[in-house]
Amino acid sequence: MTLSRLRYKASLNKLGYEELSNGNTIDTNEKLFDFYFGYYKQSLSQSVSSNAFDYLKDKVTIVVRHDDRFVTAMNDTNYTITLPNTKTYNVASINPDYEVNGYDTIVLSVTGTTTND
């Protein structure tokens, strides 16, 4: 893995709330930071041999420079990742690499919502 593969820009967001003047609250999607990523592709034989085909067929797998905030986002639906296709995802699983200059492999699961940036 090299930095040159991280050529797409995405953002990590966290669900927040804003109180309106009438006392009602609305959901907000607050951007925490932008990051660069690359798509991770597995061959069909790798997927089948790892028994992951059914799990991965409706997911997107990306590779990013390691950041502990991605680990925090794991299984917390208050965190979302917005990709350039404007779809919003939750972190379904992560394989963190804690080494210096490490790369995390992150499996994303679509939330069913989109954003318009």
C-alpha positions in Angstrom: 0.0 0.0 0.0 1.3 3.4 -0.9 0.0 7.0 -0.5 -0.6 7.3 -4.2 -3.5 4.8 -3.9 -5.3 7.2 -1.5 -6.7 9.5 -4.2 -10.3 9.9 -3.2 -11.6 12.3 -0.6 -14.3 11.5 2.0 -15.4 12.9 5.4 -16.0 11.4 8.8 -19.1 12.8 10.4 -20.9 12.6 13.8 -24.6 12.9 14.4 -25.4 15.9 16.4 -28.5 17.8 17.5 -29.5 21.4 17.2 -32.1 23.0 19.4 -34.4 25.4 17.5 -35.8 28.6 19.0 -39.2 26.9 19.5 -37.6 24.2 21.7 -37.6 21.4 19.1 -34.4 19.6 18.2 -33.3 18.5 14.8 -30.5 16.0 13.7 -27.4 17.5 12.2 -24.5 15.7 10.5 -21.4 17.5 11.7 -18.2 16.9 9.7 -15.3 15.9 12.0 -12.6 15.8 9.3 -11.8 15.0 5.7 -9.5 12.2 4.7 -8.1 10.5 1.7 -8.8 6.8 0.9 -8.4 4.1 -1.7 -10.8 1.3 -2.6 -9.8 -2.1 -1.5 -10.7 -5.0 -3.8 -10.7 -8.7 -3.1 -10.9 -11.3 -5.8 -13.9 -13.7 -5.7 -11.6 -16.6 -4.7 -10.2 -14.6 -1.7 -13.8 -13.7 -0.6 -15.0 -17.3 -0.8 -11.9 -18.7 0.9 -12.4 -16.3 3.7 -16.1 -17.1 4.0 -16.7 -13.4 3.6 -18.6 -13.3 0.3 -22.1 -12.9 1.8 -20.9 -10.4 4.3 -19.1 -8.2 1.8 -21.4 -8.3 -1.2 -23.4 -5.2 -0.2 -20.5 -3.4 1.4 -17.7 -1.0 0.3 -14.2 -1.7 1.6 -11.7 1.2 1.7 -8.1 1.7 2.9 -7.1 4.8 4.8 -4.1 6.1 6.8 -4.6 4.9 10.4 -6.6 7.2 12.7 -8.0 6.1 16.0 -11.2 8.0 15.3 -12.1 5.3 12.7 -11.8 2.7 15.5 -14.1 4.8 17.7 -16.7 4.9 14.8 -16.8 1.1 14.7 -20.4 0.0 15.4 -21.4 3.5 16.6 -24.2 4.6 14.3 -23.7 8.2 15.4 -20.6 8.2 13.2 -20.9 8.2 9.4 -18.6 8.4 6.4 -19.6 10.2 3.3 -17.9 9.0 0.1 -17.6 11.0 -3.2 -20.7 9.1 -4.5 -22.6 11.1 -1.9 -23.8 7.9 -0.1 -23.4 7.8 3.6 -22.1 4.8 5.4 -21.5 3.4 8.9 -18.3 1.6 9.8 -19.2 -2.1 9.8 -15.8 -3.4 10.6 -12.2 -2.3 10.8 -8.8 -3.9 10.6 -6.6 -1.2 12.3 -2.9 -1.0 11.7 -1.3 0.7 14.7 2.2 0.8 13.2 3.9 4.1 12.3 2.4 5.1 8.9 -0.1 2.2 9.1 -3.1 1.7 6.9 -6.6 0.7 8.2 -8.9 -1.5 6.1 -12.5 -0.4 6.8 -15.7 -2.1 5.7 -18.6 0.3 5.2 -22.3 -0.4 5.3 -24.7 2.0 3.6 -27.0 3.9 5.9 -29.7 4.4 3.2 -29.3 8.2 3.3 -27.5 10.6 1.0 -26.0 14.0 1.3 -25.8 16.9 -1.1 -22.5 18.7 -0.7 
